[in-house]
């Protein structure tokens, strides 16, 4: 998603008016392949330029969300304000400022928006479950992919919760920033950002007064590494019966052996990127020769089904006994452009006899989803917030994910793919 050209409309919209239509969570990859998992041929897609139909489905999705979250609020007023908040986020109003959000939906002052994030009575975890349920009703598919990534938001000052000087992946340097781990869901029916966790760096967990002032719960004041947060995202997806066949992710998740081992113990297949210098071990802990990545990139491979100028090859790393009949195998995948010599490497854990084009599609889809997700989050003010406390951050991001979920539902295929 990309923000609207004007971050703040010159005049407030009529209360209850739908925001302008915006593009879905997708990006055109550098090699010309479509973002995410390729649509199933039997899925009926929305006709290009069907603005009126899309707006009607957007309104219907928002009404369905309102009905879902109704029982989660003690009073109807905060429930209605939550729906208005989601409408405002869909409108692309610039920085996540309560005044701007109020202006977008015609509120005369920001106090209702602020109260929704701080003092109103509602359970954010149950709200997030309701949003996930709505998304999965329309996008859920057995071939789904859960993609783990990270967004680092540069901030000024040090008052906002979890802001500290730490390494920012996108900037490739230490910044004063806030780090969020994301779980995105991609299926043949669409893509959505499904869940998030806020990373609390040691500079915060070692300062009890600072955590208390920001309202950090007592059970989160102990430092939890990014690996544990990523595991939480996967566990919540599994607990919610999210249908997915694979886990993909960014380079940081791919080069985390603890996360890979954790997934293997639960028989969860993955296709995760690694750098050329990353140590590779076969089943049983035997280290492969130092040149295995170079040899994996050499020779002829299988042409990419979407970008034929690229080739894929695989080096077996051994079989394991988990995963039921036939077990799982570990593979080193190499993506190579014969003309330029550029390569990319992935470690895969897959059911035996999984076809190489399937693994290539998972790797490609995960990469494209991670490229699109930060812009999608920014378009609904997920990261550009001006909230200081733990509770306000989790409530705001839950509402932002609801906005992304409503958009994904409206843009999904009209009918379910036969399963």
Secondary structure, 3 states (H helix, E strand, C coil): CCCCCCCCCCCCCCCCCCCCCCCCCCCCCCCCCCCCCCCCCCCCCCCCCCHHHHHHHHHHHHHHHHHHHHHHECCHHHHHHHHHHHHHHHCCCCCECHHHHHHHCCCCCCHHHHHHHHCCCECHHHHHHHHHHHHHHHHCCCCCEEEEEEEEEECCCCCCCCCEEEEECCCCEEEEEEEEEEEEEEECCEEEEEEEEECCCHHHHCCHHHHHHCCCCHHHCCCCCHHHHHHHHHHHHHHCCCCCCEEEECHHHHCCHHHHHHHHHCCCCEEEEECCCCCCECCCCCECCCCHHHHHHCCCCEECCCCCCEEEEEEEEEEECCCCCCCEEEEEEEEEECCCCCEEEEEEEEECCCCHHHHHHHHHHHHHHHHHHHHHHHHCCCCCECCCCHHHHHHHHHHHHHHHHHHHHHHCCCCCCCC
